[in-house]
């Protein structure tokens, strides 16, 4: 390994015009580096390089050659997208970890040399040459640089003014990442919840300021700009959800935008699991060369039975390609299980997905037949029949399961059953967590709950945008008391919620913890009677004195038509929950429906 990158600020700010990648990064070039083509042929090497940024410590340090190779592979491979995780993720984390006195010791392993190096590296890399002049003013040892960064640039405005003086042309503001205890980008965060930070900075600098985080619709962006809170907005995930976002906004067609619901399931969760990023509501994202909706030369009659996520995706893609599509659903509205999901506090964005599909059905001329239970005889003349008939809840095998206290999650979310003040939930998967969220929150008022009201949300999480004697904007959280006492139970051992989304699971667990939900694993269900739910944990029996027991014990496919269509003239396909019912995976359902329609 090369010598560690420690000696003095003047060393690691050195430049060499022979290497444009290192010119931007501000590192000397004394040995060979990876070309972009080599980088993409060796993803394991890149992962190993980046892993060092997330696991480094003060004793080991950061190797100069690692930085040189990461710079070359990352900054020159912008077209491939690698620049995004490297600069926006790694470098920004290092920058803010170094500048914040509260977190610098944690981020850097208490080594002040690494504080200085990380800050200098991030400043020069993220702001190219503009910030270099500001840091070059800090002479002496790396300890001196760290002290100056902490003491003279502690305030956000002061730091922004230094960038402006150094020649920066605009500033893109941000609020942090998941190392904070505050969610910043997920669907339960109100739209534009942190734009107030950008607004506070505007009077302090003359540069244009860009607002970011949870700006997903043109109306939100226009409101910020009209109010003078920002000069521009930036977004990333909304452009995965709908690459035509800008064109639709320009043409006043926001009702046609496929809105980012900030679920993270196919974008960030995939990235952190070393999978290709995509989008739950737009499976073509990052698969544009593989999944294409080409016009058909032979239009066919296609029947789609079920207007849930899978059926909606299949019907709209098939119609877009030129097929004659009829969509059946026994309910009075489209959406299927999404109509349950949109009832969950923090998942109100699901309304937008259904608005998008409703508009698509209209524009594409799909024959939508609601309140119509499709019969096999009515499907006989179609060339293709797609069964997207969804699921039915699975009953739990527990003595007393037929007791009046027992109901399904569908009963609760549709309002057929109003739960009492004490509730036990059987099953701690994604649905169980959603039902717990629904039960502990009061019904949303005219302004909506915390996910729709930034003031309520900041109180729930302890966010102080005014920085009133609260370092880092962190205040004491004041969540609203739960409206019910809830137990969330699972048979399997281990922590409930361990299999939730990689970037969102911690938020669900934290929310329920704040609402004093008792989450228990390794539970044996002994029976349900007038006293409540009898359980055993570790051999010790107890009775939970609950008014209702809500069963979230899984689902099973619902496809009664399949056996009736044996020998039908047209081809029969099964998609979505009717195919695989595990955890009601909307990501899989929409992709499966889209891919089937693309292949018809």
ABEGO torsion letter per residue (X at the ends): XBBBBAABAAAAABBBAABAAAAAAGBBBABBBBBAAAAAABAAAAAAAAAAAAABBAAAEBBAAAAAAAAAAAAAAAAAGAAAAAAAAAAAAAAAAAABAAAAAAAAGGBAAAAAAAAAAAAAAAAEAAAAAAAAABBEBAAAAAAAAAAAAABAAAAAAAAAAAGBABBBBBAEBAABABBAABAABBBGAAAAAAAAAAAABABBBBBBEGBABAAAAAAAAAAGABABBBBAAAAAABAAAAAAAAAGAAAABBBBAGAGAABAAAAAAGBBBBBAABAABGAAAABBBBBBABBBBBBBBEABAAAAAAAAAAAAAGBBBBBBBABABBGEAAAAAAABBGAAAAAAAAAAAAAAAAAAGBBBBBGBBBBAAAAAABABBBBBAEBBBBBBBBBGAABAABBBAAAAAAGABBBBABBBBBEABAAAAAAAAAAABBBBBAAEBAAABAAAAAAAAGBBAAGBGBBGGBBBBBBBBBABBBBBBBABBEBBGAABBAAAAAAAAAAAAAAGBBBBBGBBBAEBBAAEBBBBBGGBBBBBBBABBBBBAEBBBBBAAAAAABGBABBBBBBEAAABABGGBAAAAAAAAAAAAAAX
